[in-house]
Amino acid sequence: MRARRSLVLAGCLIGLLVGIDQALKLVVRSEAHALPYTVISGVVIQIVHNRGISFGNFAGAGPLLTVVISLVTLGMIVALFLAAPRFTLALALVVGGSIANLIDRLRWGYVIDFVTLPHWPTFNMADVAITVGAVLLVWRLLTTT
């Protein structure tokens, strides 16, 4: 029963992440005429078309990258169903972020990144979810006995 409730909550979190990420990207795209926009010193909202993965790596991989990311996302979804409930939050964050960015890849051929910080590559909400989920997953793996 607890495992089922955990999966329902994971599904809700995934849906929420995808919805928020896509809504933010819609707003940024609709306000492209006013960009770049400096939020505070060093924090800029601007549209970057990321054809690669994190830090723009593998940008030249084209459709093969989309296929690989789709398979990895599918694997993470399977892992979500098979893993112990203590891993649910971490996996849901990674899956939600992956799906949100995959939607961009399938729709536009690139991922829309829009938050730029000093000395850091431009990113989006989905990237934050993936990063937090991956760190949480590693932490859970290292601290679980």
N, C-alpha and C positions, 0 to 999 in steps of 0.2 A: 504493500500500500504506500509506504514512504517513497519507494523508488518511482512509483507511478506519479505521485504528487510532485516529485522532483522533476520528472520529465515534462509535466504540464507547465510548471514554473519556468523551466528552460525554454519551452516553446513560446511562452509569453514574453520572456526576456529577448529571445531571438527576434520575434516579431516587432517588439518595441525598438530594439536597436536598428533594425532594417528601416523601420518607419521614420525614426528620428534622423538617421543618416541621409536617407533619400529626401526628406523634407528640407534639411539644411542645404543639401546640394541644389535642390530646386530653387530655394531662395537665393543662393549665391549666383546661380545661372541667370535668374531673372533680374538680378541687380548688377550684372556684369558691366553695364555702362558706367557704374559708379565706382568700379574697382580699378586699381587697388585702393583699399581703405585701411588706414592706420587706426587700430582700436586704441592702443596705447603705444608708447615708444617701443619700437622693436617688434610689436605684434601686428601683423598685417593680414588682411583678408584679401586674397587674390586667387584667381583660377589658374591651376596648373593641370595640364593633361598628362597624367602619369601612365605611360604605356608599359612600364615595368612593374616590379614589385617594390618592396621597401627600399628606400633610398634610390629608386629608379633603376635598380639592377635588372638585368635581362630585358631591357626595353626593346631589343631587336628580335625577341623570340616570336612575336606575332601571335597568330591563333594557337600555336602550340602551348604558349603560356596559359591561355584561357582553358585549354583542355586539361593541363596539369593542375591548375588551380581548382577546376571543377572536380577532378578526381580526389584531390586532397580534401576539399570541402566535404565531399561525399564520405570519405573515410572518417572525418571528424564527426559527422552526423552518426555514423555507425558506432563510433567510439562513445558518443554521448549515450546511446541506448545500452551499451555493454558495460560501461564504467560504473564504479561505485558512486552512490549519490554525493559523496564528498568532492567529486571532481565535476559535478554538474555545472556549477557556476562558471568555472574556468572554461570548460568546453563550450558552454552556451555563448560566452563572450567571444571566443574565437570563431565559432560557427556564425554567429550573428554578423560580426564584422566581415567575415569572408563572403557571406551571401550578399551583403550590402555592396561590397566592392565588385563582386562577380556580376551583379545587376548592371553596374556601370560598364564593365568590360563587354557584356553581351549587347548592351544598348548603344554605347558610343564607340567601343573599341579601345577605350582607355578608362582609367579611374580619375574621377574629379577630386583633386586635393585642393584645399583652400585656406588652411591656416599656416602662416609662416612665422616662425620664431627665429630669433638670432641664432646663428650657428647650428641650425637644424633644418633638415629637409621639410618641405611643405607636406602637410598631412591632412586627414579628415577624421570624422567621428569614428568611422569603421576601423581606421588604423589604431586609434586609441583603444577601442574595445579588444582588438586582436592582441595588442601589446600587453594590456592589463591581464587579459585572459591567459596569455602565454606565461607571464611572470607568475601569476597565481597557480597555474598548472605545475610549473617547475617547483614552486614552493610546496605545494601539496605533495608532489612526488618525493621531495626530499625530507619532509617532516612526517610522512605517514609511516607508521610502523606495521 
